[in-house]
Amino acid sequence: MKEQVIPEAVFSGPAQYGGLLPEEPSIGSRVKHGGSDRRPLRFWQPFNDWWRTEYAKTNTRPTSDDIERWYASQAEIAWGTDKPTLQEARVHAKCLRPVALVRDYFRDYRAKKRSEHDDDDDDDDAIGGDSDFQLTGSPDL
């Protein structure tokens, strides 16, 4: 069997691990997670905070022009050289919701799941899980 060669540029981690761990990504670098490239945790936080503040002030979603103005003035400060493209920021903004709406969505979701779980328990009783049923006598073998 032929030995697999691992490029040094990809795996140049700490020596105590034989150099087999990838280097720590920079803040804007994408991290492999579940087969897809993802930004590090809280990468979008500066943008999210601005977006939600704007939403709270106007009670409407920031427009594309608003996003472009914020990006032009703040992207370099927020992300430095690892900043996403303006198009990535616009796509990300489409997914944003006010915190209260997100919170309510998950409250409703959990309540629905609890309700479905309770209904499943009731169905088990109706199908043959009758707790009042008792065997009397011994079966003939």
N, C-alpha and C positions, 0 to 999 in steps of 0.2 A: 504494500500500500504506500502511495506517495505521500510524503509529509506536506501538510498545508503550510504555505508561507503567508504570514500575516504582515502586511505592510507596517513599518515602524511609525509612519505618520498617523495611522489610524489608532494604534495602540501604543501609547508611550506613557503608560501610567506608572505608579510608584514601583520602585525596584523590589520592594519586599513582596510584591505580587507577581514578580517575573515580568513586569512591564505589560501584562495582559489586560489591564483595565484601561478603558478609554480615559482620556484627559477630561477634567471637569469642563463642562461647556461654559462659555461666557454667558452673560445674562440674556442676550437676545438669541443665542444659538438655539437651534431646534434640537430637541432631545427625542430619541427614539422611545416610543411608549406604545406598546400594543400594536406594533406594526405601522404606526403612523408617526410623522414628525410633529412634535408639539413644542410650543414655547414653554419655558420654565414657569413654575408656579408664580403667580402674581406679576407676570411680565406686563400684562395690560392694565395693572392697577392705576397708574397715573391717568390713563385715558378713561378708564371706567369711572374714576372719581369725578373727573371733569364732566363726563357725559351725564352722570346722575345729578350733579349739581345743576347743570343746565336744564335738565328735565324738571327738577324741583322748582327752579325759578320760573320757567315758562309753561310748565304742564304740557309740553309737547316735546317730541323727539328733536334733538339738534339736527339741523339740515345738513346737506352735503357741503354747503358753503361754510357753515359753522365748523364742521369737522376739518375742512381744508385750512381754515384760519388757525384753529388750534394746532393742527399738525405743523404748519409753517412756523409757528412761534414756540411750540413746546416739545416737539418730537426729539430734537437734538438734546435738549435738557433732560428729558425723561429716559431716553435710550442710548444716547451717544451714537457711536458708529454702528451699533447693532439694531438701529431703528428699523421697524417694518416699513413697507412702502405705504404710500397714501391709500392705495387700493386695498391693501390688507386692513388698514385701519377702518376704512368704510365698510368692508365686509364684516369685520368684527362688530362694528356699531349696529349692524342689522340684528345681531343676536342679543343685544343688551336690553334689559328691562329694569324698571325701578325695583329697588330691593323689596318694597312692600308687595309688589305683584309676584315676585319670585317666591317670597315667603308664603303668600296666600296659595299659590299654585301647589307648593309642596305640602301645605296643610291639607288642602283638598285631596291631593293624591294619596297621602297617608290615611286620611279618613276613609277614602274609597277602598283602599287595600284592606283596612280593618273591617269594613263592612262586608267585603267579599269573603274575607276569612271567616267572619261570623256566620255568613250565609252557608259557607261550605260545611261548617260544623253542624248547622241545622239540617242540611241535606243528609249527612251521615246518619243522623237519628232516624230520618224518614225512610232511609233505604234498608235499614235492618239493625240499626244500632239501638233498638228499643231497650232502655235500661230496666223496664218493668218486667220483661220476659224472664221467667225462671223455669228451669227444668224441674220437673217433679218425678220422683221415682228414678230407677236406674234403667238404662237401656238394656234390652235383651241382646246378648252377644251370641 
